[in-house]
Amino acid sequence: MTNPTSTATPPAARAGRREWAALGVLMLPLLLVSMDVSVLYFAIPAINADLQPSGTQQLWIFDVYAFVLAGLLMTMGSLGDRVGRRKLLLIGAAAFGAASLTAAYADSAETLIAARAVLGIGGATLMPSTMALIRTMFADPGQRAKAIGLWSGVMTGGIALGSVMSGVLVQYFWWGSVFLVNLPSMALLLVLGPILLPESRDPSPGRFDRLSVPLSMAAVLPVVYGLKEIASQGRHTEYVVSITVGLLFAALFVHRQRTAADPMISPALFRGTGFGPAVALNLVSSFGMLGSAFFTTQYLQSVLGKSALEAALWALAPSVPIGMAAPLATSLVQKGVDRAHVVTAGFAIGGAGYGLLTLTGADALWLVLTASGTLASGIVMVISQMTDLAMGAAPAERAGSASSLLETGAEFGGALGMAVLGSVGTAIYRHDMPSSAPAQARETLGGALAIAGHLPGRTGDALATAAREAFVHGMQGAAIAGAAILAGAAVAATATLRRHRVGDPEQ
């Protein structure tokens, strides 16, 4: 006679209709936060005409959102674990809505910059809170993997959708409309959130380590700033110094987390099986994604001559295969395929996308779109699996901190991808440009086309043609570097990821 008492771990409770409906509510802030990264792409000219910002103010209007967002992710993730993720989400939604309204009707550049900064603060509360709530609502590993796959798809799609929506709105309305679209969704979240979303927090969080807040911001902001400026302005001393200062503060931040009695980010997270490799490989995936976008957006506009709106609409063409990538990866893992193999395949597919970019010429629209779709599909496969692995490995009470680390790593990876691959492409461009060309033309493709437009006849055409060919050659060189990096990541994934399947005991 068998003993009815079992020592096996009981199966996790499965989510029902309420949880899936709550997931739909959580997609609203996630979509808007990701859209706001790119929503000003087409609105800037109209803002310049209306508010007449200085050059420095224009840069801050565009960049302050991403800087504040990146700098506060870890703080807000840790804070949500302590005060409650739903509570912080709703506070962030209210701040995001109020800042959107202020930005829409801003009557000066200073007001718009301040509103964009508050939008960044709100976004920093929303992003880790959504993932942490998914971790607590979907205790069943299989359901959680599907939910995270949807989360990954919405995050990726929002960035592309933001630029297109801004172009359409600016064409038919005024520039403030790109901010007003946030209000209905945030209002819906504030109404339905308290009804559908459960509250969750760390039951024993300890004291909030206030010193870690400035340390984390001092570590993140100078590095992200330096990397982004190197990508756009070149490797100047002040940007290298900025990165160095940030890395020094990063070392102090890590030391603080290892020695404080109640650290903001518990080192115990990295003892969770697979969490450290997941964060690192997720960073590399963001490197690959944004490193390619640096070139493909310029290619569509400056090489093929598409308008900004046309370029954004064409960039949506590969969205169908990209949207299918995360569910496909989740399905493969649930059917028993080794997660390491799926992630390795994702990096290999991304590398193949870079390989296609090496074959492009000055008139290769569909090849570039195919390359972009292939690359993004592979990367989304990786992101969905690394997010699921990291969140499954992290204790539920630290879900906010775990999510914020993933997202901060993604910010670093994206900035690093633009800086490294952008530097490779720029170096090749400058090498290929004729020494007789004006100095501004030898710096960037945009500068060359601007000068070519003021030169007579064949002289201007020759300069424009040479610049476009040099840019394409630079993109090809950067693609070779990107393919090599993703190939190395594929090898690293095979070597470091053990057989993590959805439903593993540690998850």
Disulfide bonds with the S-S distance in Angstrom:
none
